Amino acid sequence: MSERRIIYPPVWLVIGVVVIFALDEFLPGPRFAGEAAQFAGSALLVVGLALLVVAGGLFTRADTGMVPFKDTRALVTHGLYRYSRNPMYVAMALVLLGVAVTVGASLALLVPPAFLLIIDRRYIRAEERQLEALFGDEYRTYCQRVRRWL
């Protein structure tokens, strides 16, 4: 029997943003600030959002579901998926990193790696098993060619 997942990755992204702002307010640790941090954080945030839109668009064009474990009808291996098997998750981590850098609370920098750990354990490993079962050798060959993250 498969594990029920009622909290999907975008919800984990929102939870991460909330945790970043809570850490900024209540437990920031050493702070860093300035125009350079604001610029870098904003750039990471914009790049992350743009990558999310592009990666999601590739799923839409392939007529396959974006919700993990549902409506998987195609193996997307082109565009951003030539460089990462998980560009949407990388993009979400970039969004979180951008928010953390922008707020300038050093403890908030722990949120993006925690997000990636949660996503890896709750989604990616099971998604990989599902994709291997659905697409067999085609997926295994893709995994040999493209890294999980970057």
C-alpha positions in Angstrom: 0.0 0.0 0.0 1.4 3.4 -0.9 1.9 6.2 1.5 -0.8 8.9 1.3 0.5 12.4 0.5 -1.9 15.1 1.2 0.6 17.9 1.3 2.0 18.4 -2.2 5.3 20.1 -3.0 3.9 23.6 -3.6 2.4 23.5 -0.1 5.9 22.6 1.3 7.1 25.6 -0.6 4.6 27.8 1.1 5.4 26.2 4.5 9.1 27.0 3.8 8.3 30.7 3.1 6.3 30.9 6.3 9.1 29.3 8.3 11.6 31.7 6.7 9.6 34.7 7.8 9.0 33.2 11.3 12.7 32.6 11.7 13.4 36.2 10.5 11.0 37.5 13.1 11.7 35.2 16.1 15.0 33.5 15.7 17.1 35.2 13.0 20.6 34.3 14.1 23.3 36.5 12.8 21.9 38.9 10.2 23.3 40.0 6.9 21.8 42.8 4.9 22.5 45.4 2.3 21.9 46.1 -1.4 23.9 43.1 -2.5 21.9 40.7 -0.5 18.6 42.3 -1.7 19.7 42.0 -5.3 21.0 38.4 -5.0 17.9 37.3 -3.1 15.6 39.0 -5.6 17.5 37.5 -8.6 17.3 33.9 -7.1 13.6 34.4 -6.4 12.9 35.6 -10.0 15.0 32.8 -11.6 13.3 30.2 -9.4 9.8 31.4 -10.4 10.8 31.6 -14.1 12.1 28.0 -13.9 8.9 26.8 -12.3 6.9 28.4 -15.1 9.1 26.9 -17.8 9.3 23.4 -16.3 5.5 23.4 -15.6 4.9 24.4 -19.2 6.9 21.5 -20.5 4.6 19.1 -18.5 1.5 20.9 -19.8 2.8 20.6 -23.4 3.5 16.9 -22.9 -0.1 16.5 -21.6 1.1 14.8 -18.4 0.2 15.6 -14.8 2.2 17.9 -12.6 0.8 16.5 -9.3 3.1 13.8 -8.1 1.9 10.2 -8.6 -1.2 11.3 -10.7 -1.9 11.3 -14.4 1.7 10.4 -15.5 1.3 9.9 -19.2 4.7 11.0 -20.6 8.3 11.1 -19.6 9.5 14.6 -20.1 13.2 14.6 -21.0 13.7 17.8 -23.1 14.1 21.5 -22.2 15.1 21.9 -18.6 14.8 18.2 -18.1 17.9 17.7 -20.2 19.9 19.2 -17.3 18.0 18.0 -14.2 15.5 15.3 -13.5 13.8 17.6 -11.0 13.9 21.2 -12.3 10.6 22.1 -10.5 12.0 21.1 -7.2 15.3 22.9 -7.9 13.2 26.0 -8.8 11.3 25.8 -5.6 14.5 25.6 -3.6 15.8 28.6 -5.5 12.7 30.5 -4.5 13.2 29.6 -0.9 16.9 30.5 -1.1 15.9 33.9 -2.7 13.5 34.6 0.1 16.0 33.6 2.8 18.7 35.8 1.3 16.3 38.7 0.9 15.2 38.7 4.5 18.8 38.5 5.7 18.3 36.0 8.6 21.2 33.5 8.6 19.1 30.7 10.2 16.6 31.1 7.3 19.3 29.7 5.1 18.6 26.3 6.6 15.1 26.2 5.1 16.1 25.4 1.4 18.2 22.3 2.3 15.5 21.1 4.7 12.9 21.5 1.9 15.1 19.5 -0.5 15.5 16.8 2.1 11.8 16.6 2.7 11.0 16.5 -1.1 13.7 13.9 -1.7 12.3 11.6 1.1 8.6 12.1 0.5 8.4 12.5 -3.3 11.5 12.0 -5.4 12.4 8.5 -4.4 8.9 7.2 -4.8 8.5 9.2 -8.1 11.6 7.5 -9.4 10.3 4.1 -8.6 7.0 4.9 -10.3 8.6 6.3 -13.4 10.9 3.3 -13.7 7.8 1.0 -13.4 6.0 3.0 -16.1 8.8 3.7 -18.5 11.3 1.0 -17.8 14.5 1.1 -19.9 13.6 4.6 -21.3 13.6 6.0 -17.7 16.8 4.1 -16.7 18.6 5.5 -19.7 17.4 9.0 -18.9 18.7 8.6 -15.3 22.1 7.6 -16.6 22.2 10.7 -18.8 20.7 13.3 -16.5 21.5 14.0 -12.8 18.8 14.1 -10.2 19.5 17.7 -9.2 22.0 19.6 -11.4 
